[in-house]
Amino acid sequence: MSSRHRAPAVWAFLAVSLVLSIVGRSSPGLEGYLLLSTGTPTLEAFFLSPLYYRHFTYMGAAFAVILVIGGILESQWGTPRFVLFGLFTAWGANLITLVTGTALDVSMPTFGAGSVALGLLVAAGAQYPDFRVARHAPPARHLVWIIVFSAGALMAYFGNRANDLLLPQVSSVPLSLCFLGMDPMLLGFLRRRQARRVEQDRKRVKEIRSRVDSLLEKISSEGLDSLTRDERSFLERASKHFRSD
């Protein structure tokens, strides 16, 4: 597991989350859009609540996991796939939290990306099952479950004390496993899409070359003045296109 990685989505997420958390805590009006309440949920809060933290201890723990584990996985998976994983686990956990709150008839707020952090831990354990953070530490496939159960217990404890509904965010664990199970299908779809795009580009280049050859033959037989304005414009664009390639 390499410690060197490039992770633009991770850094963007952390930066936006930090700003929203600082501004939201000092602005009750804004906080209403950032806290997802199981009693009166709003669409804005459903999408934005994973970016907001009321407790900086919770934020620090989630940030550490997302920065380290998220950065490694984004560098391995690529940004689009990583972002899709994050949205799937965050919004999926929010949906399960709303269902849980409705079923238990409780009206409590939920927030933060603990769901994403836990999902990333499970994904890392699946991606690097034999990795050890230290010589005598358990392998990742076991260590992540120790962390997940410990984090779930802490989320239940602190959520209870602060009257926040955080425990259902542990639902991101099965969601991440579900995503990893669908991953081969997703990769197959992305490869087919990429192949179609390459084939379309190839056909377009072939059509351009064919028309360029036709116009060059026309110039050779009838002279440059025989070209129409559209044909001259096309040759100029084709020339720029091939020079840029």
C-alpha positions as CSV (number, residue, x, y, z in Angstrom):
1,M,0.0,0.0,0.0
2,S,1.8,3.1,-1.2
3,S,1.8,6.3,0.8
4,R,2.4,8.5,-2.2
5,H,-0.8,9.4,-4.0
6,R,-2.7,12.1,-5.8
7,A,-6.2,12.6,-4.7
8,P,-8.0,15.7,-5.9
9,A,-11.4,14.6,-4.9
10,V,-10.3,13.8,-1.3
11,W,-8.7,17.3,-1.0
12,A,-11.7,19.0,-2.5
13,F,-14.0,17.1,-0.1
14,L,-12.0,17.9,3.0
15,A,-11.7,21.6,2.0
16,V,-15.4,22.1,1.4
17,S,-16.3,20.1,4.5
18,L,-14.0,22.2,6.7
19,V,-15.4,25.5,5.4
20,L,-19.0,24.4,5.8
21,S,-18.4,23.1,9.3
22,I,-16.8,26.3,10.4
23,V,-19.3,28.6,8.8
24,G,-22.3,26.4,9.7
25,R,-21.5,26.3,13.4
26,S,-21.5,30.1,13.5
27,S,-24.7,30.4,11.4
28,P,-27.8,28.7,12.7
29,G,-29.7,29.6,9.5
30,L,-27.1,27.8,7.3
31,E,-26.9,24.8,9.7
32,G,-30.6,24.1,9.0
33,Y,-29.6,23.2,5.5
34,L,-26.7,21.0,6.6
35,L,-28.3,18.9,9.3
36,L,-30.4,16.0,8.0
37,S,-33.2,15.6,10.5
38,T,-35.2,12.3,10.5
39,G,-38.2,14.3,11.6
40,T,-38.3,17.0,8.9
41,P,-35.8,15.9,6.2
42,T,-35.0,18.3,3.3
43,L,-33.5,17.5,-0.1
44,E,-30.6,20.0,0.6
45,A,-29.7,18.4,3.9
46,F,-29.9,14.9,2.3
47,F,-27.2,15.8,-0.2
48,L,-25.1,18.2,2.0
49,S,-25.1,16.7,5.4
50,P,-22.1,14.4,4.7
51,L,-20.1,17.6,4.3
52,Y,-21.0,19.0,7.7
53,Y,-19.8,18.3,11.3
54,R,-21.1,19.6,14.5
55,H,-18.3,17.9,16.6
56,F,-14.7,18.6,15.7
57,T,-13.5,15.3,17.3
58,Y,-15.8,13.4,15.0
59,M,-14.6,15.5,12.1
60,G,-10.9,14.9,12.9
61,A,-11.3,11.1,13.0
62,A,-13.3,11.0,9.7
63,F,-10.8,13.4,8.0
64,A,-7.9,11.2,9.0
65,V,-9.4,8.1,7.5
66,I,-10.6,9.9,4.3
67,L,-7.3,11.6,3.8
68,V,-5.1,8.5,4.2
69,I,-7.3,5.6,3.1
70,G,-9.4,7.7,0.7
71,G,-6.2,9.1,-0.9
72,I,-4.7,5.7,-1.5
73,L,-7.9,4.3,-3.0
74,E,-8.5,7.3,-5.2
75,S,-5.0,7.0,-6.6
76,Q,-5.7,3.3,-7.3
77,W,-9.2,3.5,-8.6
78,G,-9.2,6.8,-10.3
79,T,-11.2,9.9,-9.3
80,P,-14.6,9.1,-11.1
81,R,-14.8,5.6,-9.6
82,F,-13.8,6.9,-6.1
83,V,-16.3,9.8,-6.2
84,L,-19.1,7.3,-7.2
85,F,-18.1,5.1,-4.2
86,G,-18.3,8.1,-1.9
87,L,-21.7,9.2,-3.1
88,F,-23.0,5.7,-3.0
89,T,-22.0,5.1,0.6
90,A,-22.8,8.7,1.9
91,W,-26.3,9.0,0.3
92,G,-27.1,5.4,0.8
93,A,-26.4,5.6,4.5
94,N,-28.5,8.8,4.7
95,L,-31.4,7.0,3.1
96,I,-31.0,4.1,5.6
97,T,-30.8,6.6,8.5
98,L,-34.1,8.3,7.4
99,V,-35.8,4.9,7.2
100,T,-34.4,3.9,10.6
101,G,-35.5,7.2,12.2
102,T,-39.0,6.8,10.7
103,A,-39.3,3.2,11.8
104,L,-38.2,4.0,15.3
105,D,-40.3,7.2,15.4
106,V,-37.3,9.4,16.4
107,S,-36.6,12.9,15.3
108,M,-32.8,13.4,15.5
109,P,-30.2,15.0,13.3
110,T,-27.5,13.2,11.4
111,F,-24.4,14.6,9.7
112,G,-20.8,14.0,8.7
113,A,-19.1,11.5,6.5
114,G,-18.5,8.8,9.0
115,S,-20.4,6.5,6.6
116,V,-17.8,7.3,3.9
117,A,-14.9,6.7,6.3
118,L,-16.2,3.3,7.4
119,G,-16.9,2.3,3.9
120,L,-13.4,3.3,2.9
121,L,-11.9,1.1,5.6
122,V,-13.9,-1.9,4.5
123,A,-12.9,-1.3,0.9
124,A,-9.2,-1.0,1.9
125,G,-9.5,-4.3,3.8
126,A,-10.9,-5.9,0.7
127,Q,-8.3,-4.3,-1.6
128,Y,-5.3,-5.0,0.6
129,P,-6.3,-7.9,2.8
130,D,-2.7,-8.9,3.8
131,F,-1.3,-5.5,4.4
132,R,-0.1,-4.8,8.0
133,V,0.4,-1.3,9.4
134,A,3.0,-2.7,11.8
135,R,4.9,-6.0,12.1
136,H,2.8,-7.5,14.9
137,A,-0.5,-5.9,13.8
138,P,-3.3,-8.0,12.4
139,P,-3.7,-8.0,8.6
140,A,-6.0,-5.4,7.1
141,R,-8.8,-7.8,6.5
142,H,-9.1,-8.3,10.3
143,L,-8.0,-4.9,11.5
144,V,-10.7,-3.0,9.6
145,W,-13.4,-5.0,11.3
146,I,-12.0,-4.2,14.7
147,I,-12.0,-0.5,13.8
148,V,-15.5,-0.7,12.3
149,F,-17.0,-2.3,15.4
150,S,-15.1,0.1,17.7
151,A,-16.3,3.1,15.6
152,G,-19.9,1.9,15.6
153,A,-19.8,1.7,19.4
154,L,-18.3,5.2,19.7
155,M,-20.9,6.6,17.3
156,A,-23.7,5.1,19.3
157,Y,-22.3,6.4,22.6
158,F,-21.5,10.0,21.5
159,G,-24.6,10.2,19.3
160,N,-26.7,9.2,22.4
161,R,-25.0,11.8,24.6
162,A,-25.5,14.6,22.0
163,N,-28.9,13.5,20.9
164,D,-27.7,12.8,17.3
165,L,-28.5,9.9,15.2
166,L,-25.1,8.6,14.0
167,L,-25.2,4.9,14.5
168,P,-27.2,4.1,11.2
169,Q,-24.2,5.5,9.3
170,V,-22.6,2.1,10.0
171,S,-24.9,0.9,7.2
172,S,-22.2,2.1,4.9
173,V,-20.3,-1.1,5.7
174,P,-22.8,-3.4,3.7
175,L,-23.2,-0.6,1.2
176,S,-19.4,-0.6,0.5
177,L,-19.5,-4.4,0.1
178,C,-22.4,-4.1,-2.3
179,F,-20.4,-1.5,-4.3
180,L,-17.4,-3.7,-4.4
181,G,-19.6,-6.6,-5.6
182,M,-21.0,-4.5,-8.4
183,D,-17.5,-3.1,-9.2
184,P,-16.7,-5.7,-12.0
185,M,-19.9,-4.7,-13.7
186,L,-19.1,-1.0,-13.3
187,L,-15.6,-1.5,-14.7
188,G,-17.0,-3.5,-17.6
189,F,-19.4,-0.6,-18.3
190,L,-16.6,2.0,-18.1
191,R,-14.3,-0.1,-20.4
192,R,-17.1,-0.5,-23.0
193,R,-17.8,3.2,-22.9
194,Q,-14.2,4.0,-23.3
195,A,-13.9,1.6,-26.2
196,R,-16.9,3.2,-27.9
197,R,-15.4,6.6,-27.5
198,V,-12.1,5.5,-29.0
199,E,-13.9,3.9,-31.9
200,Q,-16.0,7.0,-32.5
201,D,-12.8,9.1,-32.5
202,R,-11.2,6.7,-34.9
203,K,-14.1,7.0,-37.3
204,R,-14.2,10.7,-37.0
205,V,-10.4,10.9,-37.9
206,K,-10.9,8.6,-40.8
207,E,-13.8,10.7,-42.2
208,I,-11.7,13.9,-41.8
209,R,-8.7,12.3,-43.6
210,S,-11.0,11.0,-46.4
211,R,-12.4,14.5,-47.0
212,V,-9.0,16.1,-46.7
213,D,-7.7,13.7,-49.4
214,S,-10.7,14.5,-51.6
215,L,-10.1,18.2,-51.3
216,L,-6.4,17.9,-52.0
217,E,-7.2,16.0,-55.2
218,K,-9.6,18.8,-56.1
219,I,-6.9,21.4,-55.5
220,S,-4.4,19.3,-57.6
221,S,-6.8,19.0,-60.5
222,E,-8.7,22.3,-60.4
223,G,-6.5,24.7,-58.4
224,L,-6.8,26.3,-55.0
225,D,-9.4,28.8,-56.2
226,S,-11.8,26.0,-56.9
227,L,-12.4,25.5,-53.2
228,T,-15.6,27.0,-51.6
229,R,-15.5,29.0,-48.4
230,D,-16.7,26.0,-46.4
231,E,-14.1,23.8,-47.9
232,R,-11.3,26.2,-47.1
233,S,-12.6,26.5,-43.5
234,F,-12.8,22.7,-43.2
235,L,-9.1,22.4,-44.3
236,E,-8.0,25.0,-41.8
237,R,-9.8,23.2,-39.0
238,A,-8.4,19.8,-40.1
239,S,-4.9,21.2,-40.2
240,K,-5.2,22.6,-36.7
241,H,-6.7,19.3,-35.5
242,F,-3.8,17.2,-36.9
243,R,-1.2,19.7,-35.6
244,S,-2.6,19.5,-32.1
245,D,-2.5,15.7,-32.2
